[in-house]
Amino acid sequence: MNTINLLLILIVSYLATFLRLLIDDIFIISSIGSFIYGFLIERKISHSKKDILLIGFCSCFTSFSGFINFLYELFLNQAFIKLIFLLNFIIILNLIIMYVGYLVSRKFT
């Protein structure tokens, strides 16, 4: 990976992090991020552009640590049933949303 691509990943990561702070809702962020990821994996774009968007944007926008912090707070409050339900619900829903993004991308190809 060349220096220009690394710089672009840093810029896109910064923008994704800023956008994440503006939205400030883990469920919406994970849903949007899953859709974008599913949409991008089907697109016929160069490997470097895919890296910039998937590594730079999606990884900083969705931030797994926000998801884990949300679940950890449920754990600390001993809301175990809610924790298990939301963990499964969020993962399954995001996989479905990612697949919808994939299907939408195929329609544009």
Secondary structure in CASP SS format (residue, H / E / C, confidence):
PFRMAT SS
TARGET T0000
AUTHOR 0000-0000-0000
METHOD secondary structure of the structure
MODEL  1
M C 1.00
N C 1.00
T H 1.00
I H 1.00
N H 1.00
L H 1.00
L H 1.00
L H 1.00
I H 1.00
L H 1.00
I H 1.00
V H 1.00
S H 1.00
Y H 1.00
L H 1.00
A H 1.00
T H 1.00
F H 1.00
L H 1.00
R H 1.00
L H 1.00
L H 1.00
I H 1.00
D C 1.00
D C 1.00
I H 1.00
F H 1.00
I H 1.00
I H 1.00
S H 1.00
S H 1.00
I H 1.00
G H 1.00
S H 1.00
F H 1.00
I H 1.00
Y H 1.00
G H 1.00
F H 1.00
L H 1.00
I H 1.00
E H 1.00
R C 1.00
K C 1.00
I C 1.00
S C 1.00
H H 1.00
S H 1.00
K H 1.00
K H 1.00
D H 1.00
I H 1.00
L H 1.00
L H 1.00
I H 1.00
G H 1.00
F H 1.00
C H 1.00
S H 1.00
C H 1.00
F H 1.00
T H 1.00
S C 1.00
F H 1.00
S H 1.00
G H 1.00
F H 1.00
I H 1.00
N H 1.00
F H 1.00
L H 1.00
Y H 1.00
E H 1.00
L H 1.00
F H 1.00
L H 1.00
N C 1.00
Q C 1.00
A C 1.00
F H 1.00
I H 1.00
K H 1.00
L H 1.00
I H 1.00
F H 1.00
L H 1.00
L H 1.00
N H 1.00
F H 1.00
I H 1.00
I H 1.00
I H 1.00
L H 1.00
N H 1.00
L H 1.00
I H 1.00
I H 1.00
M H 1.00
Y H 1.00
V H 1.00
G H 1.00
Y H 1.00
L H 1.00
V H 1.00
S H 1.00
R H 1.00
K H 1.00
F H 1.00
T C 1.00
END
